[in-house]
């Protein structure tokens, strides 16, 4: 097998070979057709990482000894991945804990089995999505909250088989969002039950989530808040009864009303590019990060921003006391009704 064949499946290996970032048995490889011997040691040398800018101001909405609930800004990735390895919400939580010294300079092994070393998110928000993110400070809180989220998603399948309306089932966690959708939605309320599954997509190794008849059961309930004929868009409130990745973006685009500014999903709940466009045809030297460490596809990716989506309300049972807790995150101006904006203006 040649070095070129070993890296071709990643669509960007040849460029790295020419850039002198690949060695075999300690020697730099410059010829992509160099033949590998059995037992050869192939090493990729990543250049110093240079990440794109990202917002860093995170508001605290609620905190106790079990939980931390933050107001995530749009543009901040939750977990490390892709272009963002340091400028993430998770790293900010770690930095905040280290700075405060909350757990002390040395956490005992006994305490460490009960506490996370720093708060960890128990669910995710897309990089372009703003709003409420629930984090756990202890292993017990993380376990209970994760189970509550999983139970809510699992109940969609069970309720559909039994004919039970999810609205009639008491859920331990309820999430509500605001979104700005393209076009004028005529109905006041819409129930969307389109399954969501994975499809092959350039630049997304594990597959892209999209509307799929063979996907997993998913349910969203849409309520119209206001319509703007001049801008041809509709402000909606969305309550999700399952937690599939990019569910709201997929469901609204599935009914022909993708989010305003969404670079990825179009009408039908599918991506905007054709699958016939091969990965190898969509990359050139200019599409790589400055360090050559991560490719920048020409096609849109799930983490790309531009759309307007905000996690505005969270209702859940506290993992320790079991009391009902309701959290609100103020919506950004684009996701407020004209009456709400007027009311805020009158306060100042």
Kinemage of the C-alpha trace (Angstrom):
@kinemage 1
@onewidth
@group {chain A} dominant
@subgroup {mainchain}
@vectorlist {calphas} color= white
{ca unk a 1} P 0.000 0.000 0.000
{ca unk a 2} L 1.268 3.487 -0.841
{ca unk a 3} L 1.218 6.484 1.487
{ca unk a 4} L -1.201 8.153 -0.930
{ca unk a 5} L -3.679 5.252 -0.730
{ca unk a 6} L -3.436 5.221 3.062
{ca unk a 7} L -4.558 8.855 3.222
{ca unk a 8} L -6.809 9.198 0.151
{ca unk a 9} L -9.938 8.185 2.077
{ca unk a 10} L -9.537 11.358 4.167
{ca unk a 11} L -9.597 13.549 1.014
{ca unk a 12} L -6.762 15.747 2.289
{ca unk a 13} L -3.774 13.417 2.888
{ca unk a 14} L -1.953 14.214 -0.359
{ca unk a 15} L -1.802 17.898 0.526
{ca unk a 16} L -0.228 17.031 3.883
{ca unk a 17} L 2.329 14.792 2.187
{ca unk a 18} L 3.417 17.633 -0.101
{ca unk a 19} L 3.528 19.896 2.950
{ca unk a 20} L 6.116 17.617 4.614
{ca unk a 21} L 3.855 16.619 7.507
{ca unk a 22} L 4.072 12.839 6.981
{ca unk a 23} L 7.035 10.670 7.955
{ca unk a 24} L 7.684 6.959 7.570
{ca unk a 25} L 10.201 5.395 9.911
{ca unk a 26} L 11.480 8.848 10.855
{ca unk a 27} L 11.994 10.152 7.307
{ca unk a 28} L 9.864 12.863 5.692
{ca unk a 29} L 7.809 11.563 2.772
{ca unk a 30} L 7.408 13.863 -0.236
{ca unk a 31} L 6.275 11.332 -2.836
{ca unk a 32} L 2.611 10.271 -2.384
{ca unk a 33} L 3.347 7.011 -4.243
{ca unk a 34} L 5.976 5.892 -1.729
{ca unk a 35} L 5.308 2.220 -0.968
{ca unk a 36} L 4.871 1.272 2.678
{ca unk a 37} L 6.666 -1.817 3.966
{ca unk a 38} L 5.209 -4.241 6.475
{ca unk a 39} L 5.847 -2.790 9.929
{ca unk a 40} L 6.520 0.750 8.685
{ca unk a 41} L 5.726 3.487 11.200
{ca unk a 42} L 3.603 6.209 9.640
{ca unk a 43} L 3.393 9.508 11.572
{ca unk a 44} L 1.397 12.677 10.884
{ca unk a 45} L 2.939 15.869 12.303
{ca unk a 46} L 0.247 18.435 13.006
{ca unk a 47} L 1.369 22.060 12.816
{ca unk a 48} L 0.567 24.456 15.710
{ca unk a 49} L -3.188 24.740 16.119
{ca unk a 50} L -4.833 28.077 15.301
{ca unk a 51} L -8.520 28.171 16.138
{ca unk a 52} L -11.153 30.559 14.788
{ca unk a 53} L -12.496 33.202 17.137
{ca unk a 54} L -15.510 32.284 19.285
{ca unk a 55} L -17.618 34.149 21.858
{ca unk a 56} L -16.610 33.617 25.476
{ca unk a 57} L -19.223 35.430 27.571
{ca unk a 58} L -21.456 32.818 29.213
{ca unk a 59} L -24.251 33.927 31.537
{ca unk a 60} L -25.123 31.969 34.682
{ca unk a 61} L -28.876 31.334 34.985
{ca unk a 62} L -28.864 28.997 38.011
{ca unk a 63} L -26.332 27.325 40.265
{ca unk a 64} L -26.280 25.130 43.370
{ca unk a 65} L -24.067 22.312 44.655
{ca unk a 66} L -25.512 19.870 42.105
{ca unk a 67} L -26.154 21.948 38.983
{ca unk a 68} L -24.938 24.790 36.831
{ca unk a 69} L -27.257 26.203 34.151
{ca unk a 70} L -25.740 28.612 31.650
{ca unk a 71} L -26.956 30.850 28.845
{ca unk a 72} L -24.792 29.799 25.878
{ca unk a 73} L -24.143 32.382 23.160
{ca unk a 74} L -24.530 31.521 19.491
{ca unk a 75} L -21.176 30.659 17.925
{ca unk a 76} L -19.734 28.856 20.949
{ca unk a 77} L -19.264 25.104 20.509
{ca unk a 78} L -20.182 22.954 23.509
{ca unk a 79} L -17.628 20.114 23.216
{ca unk a 80} L -14.186 20.013 21.556
{ca unk a 81} L -14.222 18.819 17.958
{ca unk a 82} L -13.281 19.852 14.433
{ca unk a 83} L -11.840 23.347 14.283
{ca unk a 84} L -12.619 24.042 17.946
{ca unk a 85} L -10.447 22.268 20.511
{ca unk a 86} L -9.871 24.992 23.122
{ca unk a 87} L -12.507 27.660 22.480
{ca unk a 88} L -15.436 25.599 23.719
{ca unk a 89} L -17.986 25.828 26.502
{ca unk a 90} L -16.540 22.739 28.188
{ca unk a 91} L -13.128 24.369 28.446
{ca unk a 92} L -14.711 27.525 29.829
{ca unk a 93} L -16.403 25.472 32.548
{ca unk a 94} L -13.076 23.883 33.407
{ca unk a 95} L -11.338 27.269 33.498
{ca unk a 96} L -14.098 28.706 35.705
{ca unk a 97} L -13.739 25.830 38.183
{ca unk a 98} L -9.946 26.074 38.267
{ca unk a 99} L -10.129 29.827 38.855
{ca unk a 100} L -12.651 29.562 41.675
{ca unk a 101} L -10.869 26.647 43.347
{ca unk a 102} L -14.303 25.171 44.102
{ca unk a 103} L -13.010 21.657 44.663
{ca unk a 104} L -9.747 22.669 46.302
{ca unk a 105} L -6.195 22.091 45.023
{ca unk a 106} L -6.391 18.370 45.752
{ca unk a 107} L -9.669 16.506 45.517
{ca unk a 108} L -9.711 13.369 47.636
{ca unk a 109} L -10.388 10.054 45.934
{ca unk a 110} L -13.617 9.703 47.943
{ca unk a 111} L -15.000 13.042 46.826
{ca unk a 112} L -13.781 12.471 43.294
{ca unk a 113} L -16.026 9.451 42.921
{ca unk a 114} L -19.038 11.635 43.735
{ca unk a 115} L -18.115 14.861 41.966
{ca unk a 116} L -17.166 15.709 38.430
{ca unk a 117} L -13.829 17.527 38.292
{ca unk a 118} L -15.809 20.393 36.736
{ca unk a 119} L -19.429 20.867 35.565
{ca unk a 120} L -20.243 18.851 32.459
{ca unk a 121} L -23.124 19.373 29.988
{ca unk a 122} L -25.804 16.674 30.138
{ca unk a 123} L -27.198 17.573 26.706
{ca unk a 124} L -26.006 19.563 23.708
{ca unk a 125} L -26.854 22.677 21.767
{ca unk a 126} L -25.634 23.265 18.220
{ca unk a 127} L -22.827 25.779 17.843
{ca unk a 128} L -25.194 28.280 16.230
{ca unk a 129} L -27.905 27.739 18.859
{ca unk a 130} L -28.064 30.012 21.890
{ca unk a 131} L -29.788 29.642 25.240
{ca unk a 132} L -30.173 27.262 28.157
{ca unk a 133} L -27.624 24.513 28.699
{ca unk a 134} L -27.929 22.240 31.736
{ca unk a 135} L -24.693 21.043 33.362
{ca unk a 136} L -24.098 18.613 36.228
{ca unk a 137} L -21.574 19.083 39.032
{ca unk a 138} L -21.860 15.572 40.484
{ca unk a 139} L -21.916 12.073 39.050
{ca unk a 140} L -25.324 11.444 40.635
{ca unk a 141} L -26.831 14.567 39.055
{ca unk a 142} L -25.322 13.693 35.690
{ca unk a 143} L -26.669 10.148 35.833
{ca unk a 144} L -30.207 11.167 36.858
{ca unk a 145} L -30.526 14.014 34.374
{ca unk a 146} L -29.121 11.932 31.512
{ca unk a 147} L -31.682 9.235 32.339
{ca unk a 148} L -34.495 11.817 32.326
{ca unk a 149} L -33.445 13.070 28.894
{ca unk a 150} L -33.213 9.504 27.583
{ca unk a 151} L -36.621 8.565 29.031
{ca unk a 152} L -38.243 11.510 27.268
{ca unk a 153} L -36.862 10.427 23.900
{ca unk a 154} L -37.683 6.742 24.470
{ca unk a 155} L -41.283 7.567 25.395
{ca unk a 156} L -41.924 8.858 21.860
{ca unk a 157} L -41.579 5.339 20.483
{ca unk a 158} L -43.657 3.816 23.315
{ca unk a 159} L -46.425 6.405 23.064
{ca unk a 160} L -46.693 6.018 19.317
{ca unk a 161} L -47.100 2.255 19.658
{ca unk a 162} L -49.769 2.643 22.346
{ca unk a 163} L -51.556 5.576 20.713
{ca unk a 164} L -50.904 7.845 23.721
{ca unk a 165} L -50.575 11.579 23.127
{ca unk a 166} L -47.175 12.731 24.518
{ca unk a 167} L -48.907 15.826 25.911
{ca unk a 168} L -50.823 13.519 28.267
{ca unk a 169} L -47.623 11.956 29.625
{ca unk a 170} L -45.828 13.588 32.548
{ca unk a 171} L -42.227 14.238 31.514
{ca unk a 172} L -39.404 15.007 33.889
{ca unk a 173} L -37.705 17.348 31.424
{ca unk a 174} L -39.350 19.747 28.977
{ca unk a 175} L -37.428 21.965 26.533
{ca unk a 176} L -38.867 24.879 24.570
{ca unk a 177} L -37.133 26.871 21.838
{ca unk a 178} L -37.735 29.910 19.696
{ca unk a 179} L -36.855 29.895 16.022
{ca unk a 180} L -37.179 32.131 12.976
{ca unk a 181} L -38.441 30.173 9.970
{ca unk a 182} L -38.496 31.112 6.301
{ca unk a 183} L -41.860 31.801 4.730
{ca unk a 184} L -45.266 32.342 6.253
{ca unk a 185} L -46.596 29.384 8.240
{ca unk a 186} L -50.371 29.489 7.910
{ca unk a 187} L -51.347 27.035 10.657
{ca unk a 188} L -51.298 28.222 14.253
{ca unk a 189} L -50.012 24.870 15.532
{ca unk a 190} L -48.253 21.991 13.788
{ca unk a 191} L -47.289 18.521 14.980
{ca unk a 192} L -44.219 17.122 13.183
{ca unk a 193} L -43.421 13.430 13.612
{ca unk a 194} L -40.875 12.915 10.852
{ca unk a 195} L -38.224 10.306 11.773
{ca unk a 196} L -34.596 11.456 11.792
{ca unk a 197} L -31.658 9.298 10.754
{ca unk a 198} L -28.162 9.475 9.307
{ca unk a 199} L -27.097 9.844 5.689
{ca unk a 200} L -23.708 9.959 3.987
{ca unk a 201} L -22.409 13.479 3.587
{ca unk a 202} L -19.014 14.935 2.601
{ca unk a 203} L -17.009 16.173 5.577
{ca unk a 204} L -19.111 14.388 8.214
{ca unk a 205} L -17.452 11.052 8.861
{ca unk a 206} L -20.136 9.571 11.097
{ca unk a 207} L -22.960 10.653 8.820
{ca unk a 208} L -25.261 13.676 8.767
{ca unk a 209} L -28.594 13.700 10.594
{ca unk a 210} L -31.502 14.411 8.267
{ca unk a 211} L -35.124 13.533 7.632
{ca unk a 212} L -35.286 9.817 6.859
{ca unk a 213} L -38.184 7.342 6.607
{ca unk a 214} L -35.972 4.734 8.269
{ca unk a 215} L -34.761 7.047 11.037
{ca unk a 216} L -35.648 7.135 14.727
{ca unk a 217} L -39.031 8.467 15.951
{ca unk a 218} L -38.923 12.218 16.538
{ca unk a 219} L -41.574 14.717 17.537
{ca unk a 220} L -41.777 18.513 17.586
{ca unk a 221} L -44.764 20.758 18.286
{ca unk a 222} L -44.768 24.145 16.587
{ca unk a 223} L -46.734 27.191 17.760
{ca unk a 224} L -46.730 30.395 15.705
{ca unk a 225} L -45.916 33.535 17.693
{ca unk a 226} L -45.919 36.110 14.885
{ca unk a 227} L -45.727 36.455 11.110
{ca unk a 228} L -43.739 39.051 9.187
{ca unk a 229} L -45.076 39.431 5.647
{ca unk a 230} L -42.470 42.050 4.731
{ca unk a 231} L -39.508 39.838 5.602
{ca unk a 232} L -41.336 36.652 4.625
{ca unk a 233} L -40.608 34.830 7.888
{ca unk a 234} L -42.435 33.375 10.878
{ca unk a 235} L -41.427 33.454 14.525
{ca unk a 236} L -42.295 30.155 16.190
{ca unk a 237} L -42.062 28.433 19.546
{ca unk a 238} L -41.017 24.787 19.404
{ca unk a 239} L -41.388 22.172 22.125
{ca unk a 240} L -39.439 19.017 21.394
{ca unk a 241} L -40.620 15.660 22.708
{ca unk a 242} L -37.481 13.853 21.540
{ca unk a 243} L -33.869 14.923 21.471
{ca unk a 244} L -32.461 14.100 18.042
{ca unk a 245} L -29.453 16.135 16.859
{ca unk a 246} L -30.500 19.238 14.879
{ca unk a 247} L -34.126 18.175 15.312
{ca unk a 248} L -35.728 21.613 15.050
{ca unk a 249} L -33.669 22.585 12.004
{ca unk a 250} L -34.566 19.314 10.306
{ca unk a 251} L -38.268 19.326 11.218
{ca unk a 252} L -38.944 22.913 10.162
{ca unk a 253} L -37.085 22.443 6.895
{ca unk a 254} L -38.970 19.179 6.357
{ca unk a 255} L -42.304 21.061 6.245
{ca unk a 256} L -40.836 23.606 3.832
{ca unk a 257} L -39.818 26.293 6.337
{ca unk a 258} L -36.080 25.999 7.056
{ca unk a 259} L -34.599 28.398 9.576
{ca unk a 260} L -33.699 31.831 8.255
{ca unk a 261} L -29.969 31.801 7.564
{ca unk a 262} L -29.517 28.028 7.883
{ca unk a 263} L -26.623 27.175 5.525
{ca unk a 264} L -27.216 23.416 5.645
{ca unk a 265} L -30.832 22.238 5.675
{ca unk a 266} L -33.304 23.092 2.932
{ca unk a 267} L -36.952 22.202 2.266
{ca unk a 268} L -37.465 18.475 2.796
{ca unk a 269} L -35.184 18.222 5.829
{ca unk a 270} L -32.129 17.303 3.777
{ca unk a 271} L -28.802 19.072 3.101
{ca unk a 272} L -28.453 21.608 0.348
{ca unk a 273} L -25.866 19.726 -1.756
{ca unk a 274} L -26.206 16.654 -3.920
{ca unk a 275} L -24.752 13.364 -2.705
{ca unk a 276} L -23.350 12.862 -6.197
{ca unk a 277} L -20.742 15.512 -5.411
{ca unk a 278} L -17.785 13.439 -4.248
{ca unk a 279} L -15.716 14.487 -1.297
{ca unk a 280} L -12.493 14.423 -3.302
{ca unk a 281} L -13.938 16.914 -5.782
{ca unk a 282} L -14.717 19.485 -3.107
{ca unk a 283} L -11.293 20.062 -1.599
{ca unk a 284} L -8.302 22.109 -2.675
{ca unk a 285} L -5.329 23.726 -0.957
{ca unk a 286} L -7.308 26.843 0.027
{ca unk a 287} L -9.846 24.733 1.944
{ca unk a 288} L -7.461 23.753 4.714
{ca unk a 289} L -6.881 25.403 8.062
{ca unk a 290} L -3.723 27.493 8.218
{ca unk a 291} L -1.991 24.701 10.114
{ca unk a 292} L -3.118 22.032 7.677
{ca unk a 293} L -4.590 20.195 10.644
{ca unk a 294} L -8.236 20.222 9.642
{ca unk a 295} L -9.960 20.503 6.302
{ca unk a 296} L -12.468 23.260 5.554
{ca unk a 297} L -15.072 21.776 3.202
{ca unk a 298} L -16.741 24.008 0.675
{ca unk a 299} L -20.097 22.480 1.560
{ca unk a 300} L -21.981 23.549 4.692
{ca unk a 301} L -21.529 21.536 7.885
{ca unk a 302} L -23.821 21.033 10.933
{ca unk a 303} L -21.698 23.354 13.065
{ca unk a 304} L -21.959 26.292 10.679
{ca unk a 305} L -23.845 29.271 12.093
{ca unk a 306} L -26.181 31.838 10.594
{ca unk a 307} L -29.577 30.522 11.662
{ca unk a 308} L -31.713 31.876 14.526
{ca unk a 309} L -32.519 29.291 17.218
{ca unk a 310} L -32.667 29.846 20.971
{ca unk a 311} L -33.328 27.476 23.904
{ca unk a 312} L -35.647 29.749 25.864
{ca unk a 313} L -37.270 27.584 28.558
{ca unk a 314} L -36.334 24.492 30.555
{ca unk a 315} L -38.558 22.678 33.036
{ca unk a 316} L -37.042 19.767 34.955
{ca unk a 317} L -36.997 17.853 38.232
{ca unk a 318} L -34.019 18.628 40.448
{ca unk a 319} L -31.863 15.466 40.705
{ca unk a 320} L -31.454 15.816 44.484
{ca unk a 321} L -34.676 17.381 45.825
{ca unk a 322} L -36.984 16.255 42.968
{ca unk a 323} L -38.651 19.675 43.013
{ca unk a 324} L -39.860 21.254 39.761
{ca unk a 325} L -37.496 23.950 38.508
{ca unk a 326} L -38.250 26.276 35.614
{ca unk a 327} L -35.527 28.312 33.915
{ca unk a 328} L -35.924 31.061 31.309
{ca unk a 329} L -33.288 32.600 29.044
{ca unk a 330} L -34.234 35.959 27.478
{ca unk a 331} L -34.593 35.694 23.712
{ca unk a 332} L -32.337 37.760 21.420
{ca unk a 333} L -34.055 40.653 19.563
{ca unk a 334} L -34.469 38.650 16.337
{ca unk a 335} L -36.519 36.075 18.227
{ca unk a 336} L -38.877 38.433 20.037
{ca unk a 337} L -42.306 39.565 18.934
{ca unk a 338} L -42.760 43.263 18.135
{ca unk a 339} L -44.787 43.591 21.342
{ca unk a 340} L -41.957 42.089 23.407
{ca unk a 341} L -39.386 44.394 21.832
{ca unk a 342} L -41.642 47.401 22.457
{ca unk a 343} L -42.115 46.383 26.078
{ca unk a 344} L -38.344 46.122 26.597
{ca unk a 345} L -37.750 49.487 24.910
{ca unk a 346} L -40.275 51.151 27.216
{ca unk a 347} L -38.292 50.038 30.242
{ca unk a 348} L -35.293 52.128 29.249
